Amino acid sequence: MVYLTRVEHFNAAHKLYNAKWSEEENKAVFGKCCNPHFHGHNFDLFVTVKGEPDADTGFVMNAHVLSKIMKQEICDRFDHKNLNMDVEYFKDVQPSSENFVKVIWQILEPLITDCELHCIKLMETPRIYVEYYGE
């Protein structure tokens, strides 16, 4: 099995906040992330697919095709958006990176047809990232 990873970049804002909690509880759990004016991230998106290389091309998947899918379906959709306000899914779901990576999987998985989607890694900061394997 061979694994191919492509990386793309986009920016988005969000606020982590639970309306059922007091301001003090929100600040205790979410810290600066519950800023009433939101905050942004420079996200790096790593998409890994797996499969056997094609006999003719030697590719598991054409990396340019994967890049195009990632840009059109994820980067163009979420770049410079407020996840809380601009993304319908997050109207009732906390827009954490943990939930966001699952949304990205749901969008991309049906579009990966010549091989298998293996992992979505979403890097929120140089020190924080989440990974999802479709489980």
C-alpha positions in Angstrom: 0.0 0.0 0.0 1.3 3.4 -1.0 0.2 6.7 0.7 0.1 10.0 -1.0 -0.4 13.3 0.9 -1.2 16.7 -0.6 -1.1 19.9 1.5 -3.3 23.0 0.9 -3.8 26.2 2.9 -6.8 28.4 3.8 -7.8 30.9 6.5 -11.0 30.8 8.5 -12.4 32.2 11.8 -14.5 30.7 14.5 -15.5 31.1 18.1 -15.7 28.2 20.6 -18.6 28.9 22.9 -21.4 27.0 24.6 -24.6 29.1 24.9 -25.8 26.8 27.8 -22.9 27.8 29.9 -22.1 31.1 31.8 -19.4 33.4 30.5 -17.1 32.2 33.3 -17.6 28.5 32.3 -16.9 29.3 28.7 -13.7 31.2 29.6 -12.6 28.4 31.8 -13.0 25.8 29.1 -12.3 27.7 25.9 -10.0 30.6 27.1 -9.2 33.1 24.3 -11.1 30.9 21.8 -14.4 32.2 23.2 -13.6 35.8 22.2 -16.9 37.4 21.3 -15.3 38.9 18.2 -14.1 35.5 17.0 -10.5 34.6 16.1 -8.8 33.2 13.0 -6.5 30.4 12.0 -4.1 29.8 9.1 -5.1 26.2 8.5 -2.9 23.7 6.7 -4.9 20.8 5.3 -3.2 17.5 4.7 -5.1 14.9 2.7 -3.7 11.4 2.5 -5.0 8.8 0.1 -3.8 5.2 -0.2 -3.7 2.6 -2.9 -1.5 0.8 -5.3 0.3 2.7 -8.0 -1.3 2.6 -11.4 0.6 0.5 -13.9 0.6 3.2 -16.6 1.1 6.4 -14.5 2.8 5.1 -11.4 0.4 7.2 -9.4 -1.8 6.2 -6.5 -3.8 9.4 -7.5 -2.8 12.3 -9.7 -1.6 14.9 -7.1 -2.8 17.7 -9.4 -6.3 16.3 -9.4 -6.2 15.9 -5.6 -5.1 19.5 -5.3 -7.9 20.7 -7.5 -10.5 18.8 -5.5 -9.1 20.2 -2.2 -9.0 23.7 -3.5 -12.5 23.7 -5.0 -14.3 21.7 -2.3 -12.5 22.9 0.8 -10.3 25.9 0.4 -12.7 27.9 -1.9 -15.6 26.9 0.4 -14.1 27.8 3.7 -11.3 30.4 3.0 -11.9 33.7 4.8 -15.2 32.4 6.2 -16.6 32.6 9.7 -17.3 29.0 10.5 -19.9 29.9 13.1 -21.8 32.3 10.9 -21.1 31.2 7.3 -21.2 27.4 7.5 -24.7 25.8 8.0 -23.3 22.7 9.6 -21.8 24.7 12.5 -25.1 26.4 13.4 -25.8 23.6 15.9 -22.3 22.0 16.2 -19.2 23.4 17.9 -16.8 24.5 15.2 -13.8 22.9 16.8 -11.0 21.6 14.6 -12.1 18.1 15.8 -15.6 18.6 14.3 -14.2 20.5 11.3 -12.0 17.7 10.1 -15.0 15.3 10.1 -16.9 17.8 7.9 -14.0 17.9 5.5 -13.9 14.1 5.4 -17.6 14.0 4.5 -17.1 16.4 1.7 -14.0 14.7 0.2 -14.6 11.0 0.7 -17.1 10.6 -2.1 -14.8 12.5 -4.5 -11.8 10.2 -4.1 -12.7 7.4 -6.5 -9.5 5.8 -7.9 -8.0 5.1 -4.5 -9.1 5.4 -0.9 -9.2 8.4 1.4 -6.9 7.5 4.3 -6.5 10.5 6.6 -7.4 14.2 6.9 -5.0 16.2 9.0 -6.0 19.8 9.8 -3.3 21.9 11.3 -4.7 24.8 13.3 -1.4 26.2 14.6 2.2 24.9 14.3 1.5 23.2 17.7 -2.0 21.9 17.3 -3.5 19.6 14.7 -6.2 17.0 14.5 -6.3 13.8 12.4 -9.3 11.9 11.2 -9.4 8.4 9.6 -13.1 8.2 8.9 -13.9 6.1 11.9 
